[in-house]
Amino acid sequence: MTYMTLGDVALERTLIYDADCGFCTRSARWLAAGGQVRIKPWQSFKDLGAIGLTEEMVETAAYWADGGSVRAGAESAIAHALKAKGGIWIAAGSFILLPGIRLVASKVYKVIARNRHAMPGGTDACRLPS
């Protein structure tokens, strides 16, 4: 998944997440700790369409942007963020991207996303739209 960003250089090693969700915010901040991963709430974009995303997309999944464009969503976005975090997390992110593991990770991501309101830091504001 690659979308043009109109030269948005801020989209380097950036996890785009839902700032209305406490669990998502907490997770994004953990990924950003150490300075290797940037985080940017989707709510801060004036025009999501300019980066190839819609509100429906970002309400249900995180996205990874690098090289000035969106590169991955959902479990793949988390895997890329883990790899960018560095250290042992490189292995964890690479593992998630393995073909058989990625299929399982996709299912796990969907379960977590549907239940993010019940995760640590989650609130009713974290509930996905019906």
N, C-alpha and C positions, 0 to 999 in steps of 0.2 A: 504494500500500500504506500504509494508515494504521491504527494500532492505538492503543488507549487505553493510557496508562501509569500510571494511578492517580495522576496529578499529579506524576510524577517530573520536577521542573524541571531535573535534571541532564542530561536528554536534549535539550540545546540544542546544535545544531551539533556533534554527536557521531558519530564513526565507531566502530562496534562491530566488534571484530576478534578473531581467534584468537591469544591470547597464548602458546599452546603452539608456535606456528610462528614461527621466527626471521625468515623473510622477511616475514610479515604484521606482526610487531612492528616491524621495521625500517621498513617502508613506512608504517605508522601514525605512527611517531615523526617521520618526514620530513613527513608531512602536517600534524602538529601543531606543527612548528617555526614559531615566529613568533606563536603564541598565538591564531590565528583558529579553529582546529579543535580540539575536545576529542576525546580517544580514551578508549575504555573497553573492556577485554577482556570478551568474553562470559562468561568464567569468573567475573567479579565480580558477576554478577547472581544473586540468591538464587532468583528465579522468572522464568525467561525467558518463560514463558507469560503473565505479567502485561504484557509488552510485545509479545505476539503472535508470539514467536519460539519455535522448538524447537531442541534441541541439534543435530539433523540439519541444520537450516537454517544455523546459525552455524558449523558445522564445515566447510561448503563455500563460504561466501560472507561478505563483509563487509556491514554494514548501516549506513545513514545515518539518524540520528534528529534531528529538529528540531521545535520547537514542542511538545515533550513527548511525541512519538510517533515510531515508526519510519515512515519515508517511502519508503525505497528500498533495494534490495539489489543486490549484485554490481557490474556496471559502472556502474549508475546511482548507487550509493552512492559510488563513487570519483569520479564526475563531480561530484556535489554537494559532496564534500569538497574537490575541486580548486577549485570555485567559491568555497567558503567560505574557502579559503586566501588568496584575493585575488591581486592583481597580474595578471601574465600568465596565471596558472592559471585565472582566471575564463573566459578565452577557451577554454582547453583543455577545461575542464569543460563549457562550453556546446557546444563542438564534438562532444564524445562523446555528448551528448544529442540531437543531430540524428537524425531517423528513420533514414536510410540508414547513417549512421556508427554509430548505436547498435547496429544489427544486427551490424555487423562487430566493434564493441567487445565485444559479448556473446560472440561466438565466441573472441575473443582472451582475454577474462577467463577463460573456461572452460579454455582451454589452459594459461594461467598457473596457475590454481588446481590443475589436475591435476598440474602439474609444479613446484609451489612448493618442493618439497624440493630441487630442482636450481637454484633461483634464488639470487642473492646473499644470504647470510645464512641460507639454508635448511639444514635438517638432516633426518634421517630422521623426527624428530618432526613435521615439516611434512606428511608424506604424508597424503593424504585417506583416510578410511575406505573400504574396498572395498565 
